[in-house]
Amino acid sequence: MSQIGPQPGQPAPDFTLPVTGGGEITLSAQQGDPVVLFFYPRDDTPGCTKESIGFSERLSEFAEAGVQVFGISRDSMDKHDKFAAKHALTVPLLSDTDGAVTEAYEVWVEKNMYGKKSMGIERATYLIDATGQIAQVWRKVKVPGHVDAVLDAVRGA
């Protein structure tokens, strides 16, 4: 099976997206620090909520390792702000409403749920090194234990 999306050793596709709390984040402006991007399907769904809370609860540990973490979905900033407030999320959420970033990372895929095909975001995480290269990729992420696995990778465990 062929790999999809940017692979380790390749440059991370650059972007500028709005972020919760106001302003914008440009990926290339983060160079010098490693970055974790976690793509998730939708705000306020059970798995996405658990994953976002998990990254929020461990955000200080990522920061101690010198790593920035951002969650990305195609939800609007209004939805992101409500989601963050409802669950006291501290992880910054980026809004990719036009889908350009989810397309660039090839996480916008055909899904099959109960025999019904639809397009949606495949849960995936990218670790980008301080030079802007993809360091590690997790596709088809299962939420339990995922934040720990990413933190271990960041710490070089």
Secondary structure as GFF3:
##gff-version 3
##sequence-region A 1 157
A	DSSP	beta_strand	16	18	.	.	.	ID=ss1
A	DSSP	beta_strand	24	26	.	.	.	ID=ss2
A	DSSP	three_ten_helix	27	30	.	.	.	ID=ss3
A	DSSP	beta_strand	35	39	.	.	.	ID=ss4
A	DSSP	alpha_helix	46	57	.	.	.	ID=ss5
A	DSSP	alpha_helix	59	64	.	.	.	ID=ss6
A	DSSP	beta_strand	68	73	.	.	.	ID=ss7
A	DSSP	alpha_helix	77	87	.	.	.	ID=ss8
A	DSSP	beta_strand	93	95	.	.	.	ID=ss9
A	DSSP	alpha_helix	100	104	.	.	.	ID=ss10
A	DSSP	beta_strand	108	113	.	.	.	ID=ss11
A	DSSP	beta_strand	116	121	.	.	.	ID=ss12
A	DSSP	beta_strand	124	128	.	.	.	ID=ss13
A	DSSP	beta_strand	134	138	.	.	.	ID=ss14
A	DSSP	alpha_helix	146	154	.	.	.	ID=ss15
###
